[in-house]
Amino acid sequence: MDTTLYTTYDLPIPYRNIKIYPVTVRDYLFFGVYSECLKLDKNSIPDVKIISMSDLEYIFYATQENAEKEPYLLWFDRLLSLCLKDEKGFENLEKSIQRYYNDSKGKPFFKIGEDVYDSHDFVEIKNIIAEQNLVELPDFSISKEVRDSLEAAREYKRRLDGSKPASFEDYLIAISVATGWTLDNIYSMSIRKFTKSISRLDNLIHYKIYLAASMSGMVDFKDKSFIKHWLSNIENDDQYGDVTMDLDKVQSKVSLESAKN
């Protein structure tokens, strides 16, 4: 299903008999917690029983085993309450948590209204929510060990740069100051549009800096393609492109120094 029309205009995406709405900035912090249930990497757990489970099965299993530390089922329920706008009665926690069952074969399912949703539906809903709200799902084509190493490298790179990620509140203030938008207007934006606005604003600022430096004649960029127009595509399909590029540079430098010696 092509979701371009829906994501472009922040329209709810239909799936079976429900409509999945984009989450707004006002619920960003709650969404950040609840959406963790979409990012589970059960296949990195060295247990054949767990690896053979579907994502929905694992959510049920992990919640039953350790509901206090891994309340994935509760988070999924609260996530649905945000994305369905409580249109099917998810506003009552005590009642909504009773919508999750196991069938006669022990397979998990959940109900929205009178409709039954299984493991396949969970994956479809997960992908819709992730696309709609720009949730970065794990890249399972890369092993967990490599992903952990790349994340560690990314954190190390931040420390070397002396940069500390801004808080969510700082992002709100920054976009308000830069654009003149009121905070109330920003709160009503979808998370997707807010995230893209931050990226586009950052791209615009850097474009102006690089262009001014280039036109001043004081700086000469050997690679003219380095200065990309601020309206060019800035989508990054490689989650770890920023890290792997720097690692390649370091490895090349190390190889060069070794050759000299």
Protein Blocks (a to p, Z undefined) as FASTA:
>chain_A
ZZklmmmnopacdehjbccddddfklmmmmmmmmmmmmccfklpccfklmmpcfklmmmm
mmmmmmmlmmmklmmmmmmmmmnoomnopmpmklmmmmpccdfkopacddehjbccdfkl
mmmmmmmmmmmnopacddfkbcfklmmmmmmmmmmmmmmnopacddfklmmmmmmmmnop
afklmmmpcfklmmmmmmmmmmmmmmmmmmmmmmnopaccfblmlpccfkbcfbdfblkl
mmmmmmmmmmmmmmmmmmmZZ
